[in-house]
């Protein structure tokens, strides 16, 4: 068995195993969430807790309304939006921490160099050709085409409330990426393939763009599906595509692992912001 076939079979096996693990993990989380919601309702029904809530409401009516609105699970503008904003802030903090590590810690640089060296064995002619095709799916020509076609379809189906969040996600992620590239000016790995890039290395623009565009496209498709299983499939396989684009940048030797990780963080931040705005906007008639 050739190295190329072994790598592809191993990659396929990992993707399939993760798919089943993710699905069963999601079902477990749903059961846990249901049990937690029941426990919360039982606690709130207790006389002492109910009395405390009433006293707080009477003493601080405005604060009570704000807290209640932020924590209600029945509307997107309540608990779901609150959790998304917290997640977005956490991701922004992780991105900042990654930049700090890049500037001040040698361990991250050494880890990047080590991982880049380990991928040398995979840089055969056939795998470079295959992953060059994959990396093109995260390039500007393909993603701009996907975004334009998506915009046209949204307009044709009168779902125009999703167009502005889509482009906010794309443009915001691109601006953040290129600011990072030219402020930090991190050199790319030494050229080991025929693929040459002219911009700086950190963060990975392909990873950012793939996360922003394919992530928002998965959201658009999944939000109208009628079962959890179908929504999971859309999101999971979109995540697989995004991860493959990021891995292709590492295998082709044009980015370090931390570049790809930072690109994903930037893309997720703007994706969460775009989804939050889309869900908070009034729904257009179908």
Secondary structure, DSSP 8 states (H G I E B T S, - for coil): --HHHHHHHHHHHHHHHHHHHHHHHHHHHHHHHHHHHHHHHHHHHSHHHHHHHHHHHHH-HHHHHHHHHHH-TTSIIIIIHHHHHHHHHHHHHHHHHHHHHHHH-HHHHHHHHHHHHHGGGG--HHHHHHHHHHHHTTSHHHHHHHHHHHHHHHHHTT-THHHHHHHHHHHHHHHHHHHHHHHH--------SS----S--SS-HHHHHHHHHHHHHHHHHHTT-SSHHHHHHHHHHHHHHHHHHHHHHHHTTSS-HHHHHHHHHHHHHHHHHHHHHHHHS-----
